[in-house]
Amino acid sequence: MTAKRRFRSIVRIGPVQVGTSHSDRGRNQHTAACTAPGCGFSTDYDSRAAAELAARTHHCPVR
């Protein structure tokens, strides 16, 4: 079971939101998640730069 995360420093890049939270081990974890309907893209990264790069280069699948 995954604990509910509290995000801070949330930034929106196109349809993708990037936020920072604490991982289960107490480290900072950065998440990039697409908010477009039906996309489902969400990934965790160790660095903020990697999460923002993923947000800038993300393209939703064509439906």
N, C-alpha and C positions, 0 to 999 in steps of 0.2 A: 504494500500500500504506500502510495506516495503522499508525502505531507504537502499541505497547501503552502505555496511559496508567496512571499511578500516581495514584490518587485519595486525597485527604485531606479532612478535615472532612466526613465522610459523615453525613448526617442522613436519617431516614426519616419521611415525612409520608404516612400511610395506606399504600397500596401503592407509592408513589413514593419512590425514593431520590434525594437531591441530593448531589452531590460536586463538589469543586474539583480541577482539575488544571492543568498547564501546557500551553498550545497549542504548535503547531509554531513559532510566533514568539516563544515565551518569555513570553507573557502568561498571566494567570490566566483560565481558562475554567471555566464552571460548567455541569454537566450534570444534567438531570432525566430519570430513566428509571423507567418502571413495571415492577414485578417480577411483575405478575399474568400467569398463563399465557395466551399467545396475544394479549396486548395489543399489544406492539411499540412503545409510545410512548417515544421518546428524543429529546431536543433539547438543543442547546448554547446557552448564553446568555453575554453579556458581564458580567452582574452577578448576584450571589448572590440579590438580592431578586427579580429576574425569574424565576430558576429556582425559588425557593421559592413564588412566586405561581403558577407553572404547576403545581407539585406540589399545591398546595392546591385548585386549580380543575379538576384533571384528573378526567375520568370515563371509565372504560373502556367501549368500545363493547359494546352488548348483543349477545350471541350466542345 
